[in-house]
Amino acid sequence: LQDHQETAMDKNNKCRNGVNYESCYMPTVVNHTTAPIHVFKNVAPKLVPFTKFTCIYFVAWTPYENPNLYAALIKCLPVLALFAFVWLQHATNYEESKYRYCILLGLFLSCVGDFLLIWNELFGYGVWFFGCAHIAYICGFGWYKPLNMRVGFIIYALGISAYLLVLPVLPKLLAILTGMYSVIICTAAWRAIARVEFTWEVWKWTKLFAAIGTVLFCISDTMIVLSMYRGWSLPGNFQRGVVMSTYYTAQLGIALSAVNHQKLLMESLALQKPHTD
């Protein structure tokens, strides 16, 4: 039995010498399955509801001056569609299951926050729910592995710069709450970006989706804060259009990060056969 056992190193050496093994073909398949076009082909049909609800939101364009349940529902539908999308993803191990539930919790809390933000008097509660949503995302991304302090320093430096722009015009309590929220969302962006490893052996495009999503989240929230407290905004409806488009794209990226990577690999293996000489 021992004579028939081979280590991964032995197989790699024989691959270089021209011996055919299925494992020799596996790295090529893994790289293929992590390609964005492959991910798109697999998940695009499941994102049709999200696309439709997002279009409905921009077509309906309910005015902020008239908050009501209809406007709240229209705003929440795209995130609810993403919640259903992530719910349909099947985890193959504990880590994937934990990550999936963290993303689900974050999307649910974001949906509640979206609902509350429709009414100005509930704005503070909405921000609180979004803060909790980012904490849920952080739990999924991981708090310290991999650490990547350089990325953290850059993200926090940008966050502090944006915070200092609005700090002089914020009331004391609001300044504290805004500072806390800034730390949370910057931490979410740091942890998401730190997970992206530019090494082909461990490359996963799903991690890149999460990183892009959190960065867009920061951009969207920064635009809201600067508009509310500094009056710096794009003309007309462009401000709202950019804020909401970056927000929905951010949530989409985070939701895509929960796609079952192993399932994509198995589907690709079923369609391909190892090349033989």
N, C-alpha and C positions, 0 to 999 in steps of 0.2 A: 504493500500500500504506500509505503514511504517513497518507493521508487517512482510512483505515478504522480506524486505531489510536486507541483511547481510553484515557485514564488512568482510574484509579479515581475521581479527583476529578471528571472530566468526567461519568462515569456517575452519580455521586451528585448532581451539580447537575441533571442531566436527570431523575433520579428525583423531585426536588422539584418539577419543572415538569410532572409528570404523564406522562412517557414511561415505557413499560413495558419493563423489562429483567429477565431472570432474576436478575441480581445484585441488583436492588432487593428481591427477595423473600428473598434468602439470609440477611440478618441475622435475620429473623423465624424462619426454620427453625433457624438456629444456636441462638437462644435456646430454641426448643422442644426441640431435641435435648439441651440441657444440663439440662433439667428433671429432677428426681429421679424423677418418675413414669415418664418415658420410659426412663431408665436401668434402673429397677426392672423394667419390662416386658421388657426385652431380656436382662437377666442373671439374673432370678429362677429360670428353669428350670434354669440351669446351676449354681445354688447349692443345689439339692435335696440332693445328697450331703452337703454341709457341714451343712445343717440336720439331716439324719437322724443323722449321726455326733455332732453336738453333743447332740442329744436322747438318744442312746444313752449318752453320757458321764454326763449328769445322772441318767439312770434307773439305770445300773449303779452309780454312786456308790461306786467301789472305795475301801476305807479306806486312808488313808495309813500306818496301822500295819502293813499287810501288803503291802509293795512286791513286785511280780512283773511278769513280761513281759506278762501279760494287762492289768494296770492301765496299763502303759506304752503298750501298743498302743491301748487305748481313749482315752487322753489325746491321742495323736498323730494319730488319724484325722481330726479336724476340720481340722487344719492341713495334712495330706496332701491332703484334698479341696480346700482353697484353692490348694495348689500345682498340682494338676491344672487347676483353674479358670483360673489365670493362664497356665499352659502353653498352654491352648487359645486364648488371645488372640493375634491375629495383628497384628504391628507393620507399619506402613506406611512407616516411615522409620527412620533410624539412631537418633535420639533416643528414639523409642518402643521400639525394640528394646533399647537399652541400659537404659532404665528397667525394662522387663519382666524382663530377666535379673537386674538388681539385686534386684527384688522376689522373684523365684524363689529367688535365693541366700539372701535374708533368711528366707524361709519354710522353706527346707531347714534352715538353721542353727537356726532356732527349734524345728523338729521334733526335731532332735538334742538341743537343750537340754531340751525337754519330756521326752524319754526319760530323760535322765540325772537330772533333778530328782526322779524317783520314789524314788531311793535317796539317803538323807541323806549317805552317804559320798562321793557323786559330785556333791553340790550345787555345789561350787566350779567344777567343770568345766562344769556346766550353765549357770551364770551367765556363764562365759567364752564359751560358744557364743552365748548371747543377746546379749552385748556385740558379738560379731562380726556377728550378725544386724542389729543396729542400725547398725553401720558400713556394711553393705551397703545398708540403707535410705537412709542419708545420701548414699551415692554416687548413688543414684537420684534423691533429692530435689535434689541439688546442694549444694555446700559453701558457696557465697557469693553466688549469683545467684538471686533478688533478696536483698539482704543483710537489710534490715529489722531494724536493731539494737534498736529498741524492743521488738519481740517477743522477741528474744534476751535482753534484759535482764530482762524479766518472767519468762521461763521459767527462767533461771538463778537468779534470786532465789528463786523457789519451790523449786527443786531444792536450793539451799544451805540453805534453811530446814528442809526435810525431813531433809537429811543431818545438820544440827546437832542434831536431835532424838535421833538414834541414835548419834552420834559418841562421847559419854561412855561408852557401854557396849560399844563395839566394841574387840576386840583390835587391836594396832597394824597387823598385816598385813591383817586383814579391813577395817580402817578405810581403808587405802590402796586396796584392791580395790573396796570399796563406793563410795569417792569417784570412782574412775576410771569405774565403771559409771554413776554418777549423771551425770557429765559427758557420757558418750556418749549416754545416753537423752534427756537434756535437749537435746543438740545435734540429735538426730533430731526431737524435737518442734518445736524452733525452725525447722529447715529445712523441715519439712512445712507449718507454719503460714505461714511467710514466702512460700510459693509461692501461697497463696490471694490472688487479686486481685479485689477487689469492683468490677470494671468489666465491664459487660455485653459489651463487644466481645471480651474475652478470658476471659470466665467459663467455668470448667469445674468441674462438680460433682465430678469425679473427684479434683481437688486437695483439695476440702473433705473427701472421704472419708479421704484420707491424713492430713489434719490431725486429724480426729476420732479416727482410729485411734491415732495416736501419743500424743495426750492421754490416751486411755483406757489405753494401755500404761503411761504414767507413774502413773496412778491405781492400776492393778492392782499394779504393782511396789512402790509406796509402801505400800500396805496390807500386802503380804507382809513388808516390812522392819520396819514398825512392830509387826506381830504377833509376829515372831520375836524382836526385840531389845528391844522396849518392853512387850510383852504387851498392846498396844492392839488389840483385835480385836472384831468383832461377835459376839454370843452364838451358841452352838451351831454349826450348819452354815451359818449365814448368811455367815460370813466366807469360807469356801471358795466358796460359791455366788456371792457378789459378785465375788470375785477371778477366778474362772474365767469368769464371764459377761462381765466387762469385758475380760478377756484375749482371749477368742474374738471378741468384737465388735471389738476393736482390730485383730486380724489380718484380720478381714473387711473393715474399712475400708481397710486398706493394700492388700489384694488387689484391692478394687474400684477403687482408684486406677490400676490397670494396665489397666482396660477400654479397648479401642480406641475412642477418642472419634471418630475419623474414620469408622470403620465405622458407628457409630450415626448419624452425619450422613448417610451415603450411604443407609442403610436408610430414614431418614425422607424423604429426597428422592425415593426410589423410590415412596413411598406418597402423596406430595403433588405437586400441580402448582401452578405460579405462578398467582395470581389475575389475571385480565384484566378490563378494563372492557368 
